[in-house]
Amino acid sequence: MTGSPDQRSLWEATAPPAPDLAPLAGTQQAEVAIVGAGYTGLSAALALAEAGVAVTVLEASAPGAGASGKNGGQVIFGLRAHLADCIAAYGPGAGPRLHSLGAAAAEKTFALIAQHAIDCDARQDGYLFAADSQAGLADARARLEAWQKHGAPVRWLDRDAVEHATGSPAYLGGYVHEASGSVQPLAYARGLARAAIAAGARLHAPSRVTAIRPDGQDWVLTTREGRLKARRVLLAITGLGGGLWPGLAATMMRVWSHQVATRPVAEGKRVMQGVACASDTRRVLRYWRTDREGRVVVGGKGTLLGPRGPGSFAVPRRMLARLYPQLPDTAPEFWWGGLVTLVPDRLPKLWQLADGVWAPMFCNGKGVAWCSASGPELAALLRGVPADELALPPPIPLRPIPLHPLRQVYAAVGSLYFRARDALERART
């Protein structure tokens, strides 16, 4: 979307070109059909193709055109939930498997990048979880101790160490996960697409799926110019599939996340030289990093209705000023936004839509690592491996959010409430 008056994306401006693809034409057949060429769909397609399964991916626009090409590019380990929470939510079998997959998700993602030599500015030199209140500090310490029990490569940083690592005086302390890091997210998505194609997967774009219908034991996916018949289907499109499968969109909430990027900071004044990326303990999250040219990239909650020009990005600009008061107060070089899809409990879900049709919802703010690491698990499910043998949530039927049409009101009111709680906790510090 570079050049748009509403958005100017850093990732669009600096990613390698997308692979040349053609729309689906005529009638084709595959063992597995995947709708959506983001991290989830592409990592699953890559694993399927490597296993010798005939897989076709249908993408409405281009690989990484959705959230996979607009996010902050933070490759973060873990779940928001502790192991006990996972066991309570998924049971004594699936809970520990999911927790273990989350613990290894960042390392699996960087291993995938290395294996396929994906050019995406990968940096595996640490993620910082920072606290700016006493309540946040207690939360960060509790999480650190929980991960230490599981042998995670985490260490504590006091206030001075956080400032040294980030260049920001805004935080009281926090912990670093040393195996996490960052990527250029659109470059990574495009590289995954190339890897999947090289392994034998077929990708078609632009090929928006307009209908899915059963045909005996198979499913037929229809696009404007073609038809694809497959035995199993993965809808890897999170909250964008509402019109394609009734009820799917009502299981999730979508909120805008906005980002800005400065002009490159002079070599001697660069920040974030101790870790690749960071986020904080606030309920209304902010996250930040630098890119390879030394730009500072800051993101957080966006406006209710999405970007409407540079003025829609006032919140991340204020975040930037508070994080780095030493930097010049100049207009950002880039500004862009995207939709973050969430479920109320922020836990991974695997919706069983019909016999042979699934829709995963794994992101919840940690999509780069989670969607990448879960690809091989989803590929095994699509090959016929029972879900209870995999590191996946137990498949469940759709569960719409009560009063879902009011979701934007929920988001707006909730944001104001949590912002007020964050401010009160900081005032007490």
C-alpha positions as CSV (number, residue, x, y, z in Angstrom):
1,M,0.0,0.0,0.0
2,T,3.0,2.3,-0.3
3,G,2.1,5.6,-1.9
4,S,-1.5,5.6,-0.6
5,P,-2.6,8.8,1.1
6,D,-3.9,6.7,4.0
7,Q,-0.9,4.4,4.5
8,R,2.8,4.2,3.6
9,S,4.2,0.8,4.6
10,L,7.8,0.4,5.5
11,W,7.5,-3.3,4.7
12,E,6.1,-2.7,1.3
13,A,8.9,-0.3,0.5
14,T,11.7,-2.6,1.6
15,A,10.6,-6.2,0.8
16,P,12.0,-8.2,-2.1
17,P,9.5,-8.5,-5.0
18,A,6.6,-11.0,-4.6
19,P,6.7,-14.2,-6.6
20,D,4.9,-14.1,-10.0
21,L,1.6,-16.0,-9.6
22,A,-1.4,-16.6,-11.8
23,P,-5.1,-16.9,-10.9
24,L,-6.7,-20.3,-10.7
25,A,-8.0,-21.2,-14.1
26,G,-10.3,-24.0,-15.2
27,T,-11.0,-27.0,-13.0
28,Q,-8.2,-28.4,-10.9
29,Q,-7.8,-31.0,-8.2
30,A,-5.6,-31.3,-5.0
31,E,-5.5,-33.5,-1.9
32,V,-5.6,-30.3,0.2
33,A,-6.8,-26.8,-0.5
34,I,-5.7,-23.9,1.6
35,V,-7.4,-20.5,1.5
36,G,-5.0,-17.7,2.4
37,A,-1.3,-17.1,1.7
38,G,-0.3,-15.8,5.1
39,Y,2.1,-17.4,7.6
40,T,-0.4,-20.1,8.6
41,G,-1.4,-21.1,5.1
42,L,2.1,-20.9,3.6
43,S,3.9,-22.8,6.5
44,A,1.2,-25.6,6.3
45,A,1.5,-25.7,2.5
46,L,5.3,-25.9,2.7
47,A,5.1,-28.8,5.2
48,L,2.5,-30.6,3.1
49,A,4.5,-30.3,-0.1
50,E,7.6,-31.5,1.6
51,A,5.6,-34.6,2.7
52,G,4.6,-35.2,-0.9
53,V,1.0,-34.1,-0.6
54,A,-0.6,-32.3,-3.5
55,V,-1.6,-28.9,-2.0
56,T,-3.0,-25.8,-3.6
57,V,-3.1,-22.4,-2.0
58,L,-5.7,-19.9,-3.2
59,E,-5.0,-16.2,-2.2
60,A,-7.4,-13.3,-2.8
61,S,-4.6,-10.7,-3.3
62,A,-1.0,-11.7,-2.9
63,P,1.2,-13.6,-0.4
64,G,1.5,-11.6,2.8
65,A,-1.1,-9.0,1.7
66,G,-3.0,-9.3,5.0
67,A,-1.8,-9.3,8.5
68,S,1.3,-11.3,7.6
69,G,2.7,-8.4,5.7
70,K,1.6,-5.6,8.0
71,N,2.5,-6.7,11.5
72,G,5.5,-5.6,13.6
73,G,7.7,-8.5,12.6
74,Q,8.3,-9.6,16.2
75,V,9.1,-13.3,16.4
76,I,8.1,-14.0,20.0
77,F,8.0,-17.2,21.9
78,G,5.3,-18.6,24.1
79,L,1.6,-18.1,24.9
80,R,0.1,-15.4,27.0
81,A,-1.2,-18.3,29.2
82,H,0.8,-20.2,31.7
83,L,1.0,-24.0,31.6
84,A,-1.7,-24.4,34.2
85,D,-4.0,-22.2,32.1
86,C,-3.3,-24.4,29.1
87,I,-4.1,-27.5,30.9
88,A,-7.3,-26.0,32.3
89,A,-8.4,-24.9,28.8
90,Y,-7.3,-27.9,26.7
91,G,-6.8,-30.8,29.1
92,P,-3.8,-32.7,30.4
93,G,-2.9,-34.0,26.9
94,A,-3.2,-31.1,24.6
95,G,-2.4,-28.4,27.1
96,P,1.2,-29.3,27.7
97,R,1.8,-30.0,24.0
98,L,0.5,-26.5,23.1
99,H,2.6,-24.9,25.8
100,S,5.7,-26.7,24.6
101,L,5.1,-25.7,21.0
102,G,4.7,-22.1,22.1
103,A,8.0,-22.3,24.1
104,A,9.8,-23.4,21.0
105,A,7.9,-21.3,18.4
106,A,10.5,-18.6,17.9
107,E,13.4,-21.1,17.5
108,K,11.3,-23.2,15.1
109,T,10.6,-20.0,13.0
110,F,14.3,-19.0,12.8
111,A,15.2,-22.6,11.9
112,L,12.7,-22.6,9.1
113,I,14.1,-19.3,7.8
114,A,17.6,-20.7,7.9
115,Q,16.6,-24.0,6.3
116,H,15.1,-22.2,3.2
117,A,17.6,-19.3,3.2
118,I,14.7,-16.8,3.4
119,D,15.9,-13.2,2.9
120,C,13.9,-11.3,5.5
121,D,16.4,-9.4,7.8
122,A,16.1,-12.1,10.5
123,R,17.6,-11.1,13.8
124,Q,17.5,-13.7,16.6
125,D,19.1,-11.5,19.4
126,G,16.3,-11.2,21.9
127,Y,12.8,-10.0,22.8
128,L,12.3,-7.8,25.8
129,F,9.1,-7.8,27.9
130,A,9.3,-4.5,29.8
131,A,7.4,-3.0,32.7
132,D,6.6,0.6,33.5
133,S,4.7,0.1,36.7
134,Q,5.1,-1.9,39.9
135,A,2.1,-4.1,38.9
136,G,3.7,-4.7,35.5
137,L,7.1,-5.5,37.2
138,A,5.4,-8.1,39.3
139,D,3.8,-9.6,36.3
140,A,7.0,-9.7,34.4
141,R,8.8,-11.4,37.3
142,A,6.1,-14.0,37.6
143,R,6.4,-14.8,33.9
144,L,10.1,-15.0,34.1
145,E,10.0,-17.4,37.0
146,A,7.4,-19.6,35.2
147,W,9.6,-19.8,32.0
148,Q,12.7,-20.5,34.0
149,K,11.0,-23.6,35.4
150,H,10.6,-24.8,31.8
151,G,14.2,-24.1,30.9
152,A,13.5,-21.2,28.6
153,P,16.5,-18.9,27.8
154,V,15.3,-16.0,29.8
155,R,17.1,-13.5,32.0
156,W,16.1,-10.5,34.1
157,L,17.1,-6.9,33.4
158,D,16.9,-4.2,36.0
159,R,16.1,-0.6,35.1
160,D,19.5,0.4,34.0
161,A,20.0,-2.7,31.9
162,V,16.6,-2.1,30.2
163,E,17.7,1.4,29.3
164,H,21.0,0.2,28.1
165,A,19.4,-2.4,25.9
166,T,16.7,-0.2,24.4
167,G,17.9,3.4,24.8
168,S,14.7,4.2,26.5
169,P,14.4,5.5,30.1
170,A,10.7,4.6,30.3
171,Y,10.8,1.2,32.1
172,L,11.5,-0.2,35.5
173,G,12.8,-3.6,34.4
174,G,11.8,-6.7,32.5
175,Y,13.0,-9.9,31.1
176,V,14.7,-11.0,27.8
177,H,14.0,-14.2,25.9
178,E,17.2,-14.6,24.0
179,A,16.0,-17.0,21.3
180,S,13.3,-14.6,20.1
181,G,13.8,-11.7,17.6
182,S,12.5,-10.0,14.5
183,V,12.0,-10.3,10.8
184,Q,10.9,-8.1,7.9
185,P,7.4,-9.5,8.0
186,L,6.4,-9.1,4.3
187,A,9.8,-10.3,3.1
188,Y,9.3,-13.4,5.3
189,A,5.8,-14.1,3.9
190,R,7.1,-13.8,0.3
191,G,10.0,-16.0,1.1
192,L,7.7,-18.6,2.6
193,A,5.7,-18.5,-0.6
194,R,8.8,-19.1,-2.7
195,A,9.8,-22.0,-0.4
196,A,6.4,-23.6,-0.7
197,I,6.4,-23.3,-4.5
198,A,10.0,-24.8,-4.7
199,A,8.8,-27.7,-2.6
200,G,5.9,-28.4,-5.0
201,A,2.9,-26.5,-3.6
202,R,0.7,-24.7,-6.1
203,L,-0.1,-21.1,-5.4
204,H,-2.7,-19.0,-7.2
205,A,-3.2,-15.3,-6.8
206,P,-5.3,-13.2,-7.2
207,S,-7.9,-16.0,-6.7
208,R,-10.5,-15.0,-4.2
209,V,-12.6,-17.9,-3.1
210,T,-16.3,-17.1,-3.4
211,A,-17.9,-20.3,-2.3
212,I,-17.1,-23.7,-0.8
213,R,-19.6,-26.6,-1.2
214,P,-19.5,-30.3,-0.6
215,D,-19.2,-32.7,-3.5
216,G,-19.5,-36.3,-2.2
217,Q,-16.5,-36.8,0.0
218,D,-14.7,-33.8,-1.5
219,W,-15.1,-30.1,-1.4
220,V,-15.3,-27.7,-4.3
221,L,-13.8,-24.2,-4.0
222,T,-15.0,-21.7,-6.6
223,T,-13.2,-18.6,-7.8
224,R,-14.0,-16.1,-10.5
225,E,-12.1,-18.0,-13.1
226,G,-11.8,-21.6,-11.8
227,R,-12.8,-24.4,-9.6
228,L,-10.6,-26.5,-7.2
229,K,-11.7,-29.9,-5.9
230,A,-10.0,-31.2,-2.7
231,R,-10.5,-33.8,0.0
232,R,-9.5,-31.5,2.9
233,V,-9.7,-27.7,3.3
234,L,-7.9,-25.3,5.6
235,L,-9.3,-21.8,5.9
236,A,-6.2,-19.9,6.9
237,I,-7.8,-16.5,6.8
238,T,-8.7,-15.8,10.4
239,G,-11.4,-13.1,10.7
240,L,-11.6,-12.5,6.9
241,G,-13.7,-15.6,6.2
242,G,-17.0,-14.4,7.5
243,G,-18.6,-14.2,4.1
244,L,-17.1,-17.5,3.0
245,W,-18.2,-19.7,5.9
246,P,-21.3,-18.5,7.8
247,G,-20.6,-17.8,11.5
248,L,-16.8,-17.8,11.3
249,A,-16.3,-14.1,11.6
250,A,-18.6,-14.0,14.7
251,T,-16.1,-16.1,16.7
252,M,-13.4,-13.3,16.6
253,M,-12.9,-9.6,17.1
254,R,-10.8,-7.5,14.9
255,V,-9.1,-4.3,16.1
256,W,-6.8,-1.9,14.3
257,S,-3.1,-1.8,15.2
258,H,-1.1,1.2,13.8
259,Q,2.6,1.6,13.3
260,V,5.0,4.4,12.4
261,A,8.6,4.3,11.4
262,T,11.1,7.2,11.8
263,R,13.7,8.1,9.3
264,P,17.0,6.2,9.9
265,V,18.6,7.3,13.2
266,A,22.3,8.4,12.9
267,E,24.8,5.7,13.6
268,G,26.0,7.2,16.8
269,K,22.6,7.8,18.2
270,R,20.9,4.5,17.3
271,V,18.6,2.8,19.9
272,M,17.5,-0.8,20.5
273,Q,21.1,-2.2,20.1
274,G,20.8,-4.7,22.9
275,V,17.6,-6.6,21.8
276,A,15.8,-7.1,18.5
277,C,12.4,-6.0,19.7
278,A,10.2,-5.3,22.7
279,S,6.7,-4.9,24.0
280,D,5.4,-3.9,27.4
281,T,3.1,-5.0,30.2
282,R,0.4,-2.5,29.5
283,R,-3.1,-3.7,28.9
284,V,-3.2,-1.4,25.9
285,L,0.0,-2.7,24.4
286,R,2.8,-0.9,22.7
287,Y,5.6,-2.7,20.8
288,W,8.7,-1.4,19.1
289,R,11.9,-2.4,17.3
290,T,14.4,-1.1,14.8
291,D,14.9,-2.1,11.1
292,R,18.2,-2.8,9.3
293,E,18.6,0.9,8.4
294,G,18.2,2.1,12.0
295,R,14.6,3.3,11.8
296,V,12.6,3.1,15.0
297,V,9.3,1.2,14.4
298,V,6.6,1.7,17.1
299,G,3.1,0.2,17.1
300,G,0.0,-0.1,19.2
301,K,-3.7,0.2,19.2
302,G,-5.1,2.1,16.3
303,T,-8.2,4.2,15.7
304,L,-11.7,2.6,15.8
305,L,-12.4,2.8,12.1
306,G,-8.9,2.3,10.7
307,P,-6.4,4.6,9.0
308,R,-7.8,7.8,7.3
309,G,-4.5,9.5,6.5
310,P,-1.4,10.4,8.5
311,G,-3.5,12.0,11.3
312,S,-4.8,8.6,12.3
313,F,-1.4,7.7,13.6
314,A,-1.2,10.1,16.5
315,V,-1.2,7.4,19.1
316,P,2.0,5.6,17.9
317,R,3.7,9.0,17.4
318,R,3.0,9.8,21.1
319,M,4.3,6.4,22.1
320,L,7.5,7.1,20.1
321,A,7.9,10.5,21.8
322,R,7.5,8.9,25.3
323,L,9.9,6.1,24.5
324,Y,12.6,8.2,23.0
325,P,12.4,11.9,24.0
326,Q,16.0,12.3,22.8
327,L,15.0,11.7,19.1
328,P,13.9,14.6,16.9
329,D,10.1,15.3,16.9
330,T,9.7,15.0,13.2
331,A,7.0,13.4,11.0
332,P,7.4,9.7,10.5
333,E,8.8,8.5,7.2
334,F,6.3,5.6,7.1
335,W,2.9,5.0,8.7
336,W,0.6,2.0,8.2
337,G,-2.0,-0.2,9.9
338,G,-3.6,-3.6,9.9
339,L,-6.3,-5.6,11.6
340,V,-5.4,-7.8,14.6
341,T,-7.8,-10.7,15.1
342,L,-8.5,-11.8,18.7
343,V,-10.7,-14.2,20.6
344,P,-11.9,-13.1,24.1
345,D,-9.7,-15.6,26.1
346,R,-6.6,-15.0,23.8
347,L,-6.0,-18.7,23.5
348,P,-5.5,-20.6,20.2
349,K,-8.6,-22.1,18.6
350,L,-9.1,-24.8,15.9
351,W,-12.6,-24.6,14.5
352,Q,-14.0,-27.8,13.0
353,L,-16.3,-26.4,10.4
354,A,-17.3,-29.7,8.8
355,D,-15.8,-33.1,8.0
356,G,-12.5,-32.3,6.4
357,V,-12.7,-28.5,6.9
358,W,-10.8,-26.5,9.6
359,A,-10.2,-22.9,10.4
360,P,-7.3,-22.2,12.9
361,M,-7.1,-19.1,15.0
362,F,-3.7,-19.0,16.5
363,C,-2.4,-15.4,16.3
364,N,-3.7,-13.3,19.2
365,G,-0.8,-10.9,18.8
366,K,2.0,-13.5,18.4
367,G,1.3,-14.6,14.9
368,V,4.7,-14.6,13.3
369,A,6.1,-17.4,15.5
370,W,2.9,-19.2,16.3
371,C,1.6,-19.5,12.8
372,S,5.0,-20.6,11.5
373,A,5.5,-23.2,14.2
374,S,2.0,-24.6,13.9
375,G,2.2,-25.1,10.1
376,P,3.7,-28.6,10.3
377,E,1.2,-29.6,12.9
378,L,-1.7,-28.4,10.7
379,A,-0.1,-30.2,7.8
380,A,-0.1,-33.5,9.8
381,L,-3.8,-32.9,10.6
382,L,-4.6,-32.4,6.9
383,R,-2.8,-35.6,6.1
384,G,-5.1,-37.5,8.5
385,V,-3.1,-37.6,11.7
386,P,-5.6,-37.4,14.7
387,A,-5.6,-34.0,16.4
388,D,-5.1,-35.6,19.8
389,E,-1.6,-36.7,18.7
390,L,-0.5,-33.2,17.7
391,A,0.4,-29.9,19.3
392,L,-3.0,-28.4,18.3
393,P,-6.0,-27.2,20.2
394,P,-8.7,-29.9,20.3
395,P,-11.0,-29.1,17.2
396,I,-14.3,-27.6,18.3
397,P,-17.4,-26.3,16.6
398,L,-17.9,-22.6,16.0
399,R,-18.7,-20.6,19.1
400,P,-19.9,-17.1,18.2
401,I,-19.1,-14.2,20.6
402,P,-22.3,-13.1,22.3
403,L,-23.7,-9.9,20.9
404,H,-20.9,-10.0,18.3
405,P,-22.4,-7.1,16.2
406,L,-21.4,-4.8,19.0
407,R,-17.8,-5.9,18.9
408,Q,-16.5,-2.5,17.9
409,V,-18.2,-0.9,20.9
410,Y,-16.7,-3.6,23.2
411,A,-13.2,-2.7,21.7
412,A,-13.6,1.0,22.2
413,V,-15.0,0.9,25.7
414,G,-12.5,-1.8,26.7
415,S,-9.6,0.3,25.4
416,L,-10.6,3.3,27.4
417,Y,-11.0,1.3,30.5
418,F,-7.7,-0.5,30.2
419,R,-5.9,2.7,29.3
420,A,-7.2,4.3,32.5
421,R,-6.0,1.3,34.5
422,D,-2.6,1.5,32.9
423,A,-2.3,5.2,33.8
424,L,-3.4,4.7,37.3
425,E,-0.8,2.0,37.9
426,R,1.9,4.2,36.5
427,A,0.8,7.0,38.7
428,R,1.2,4.8,41.8
429,T,4.8,3.9,40.8
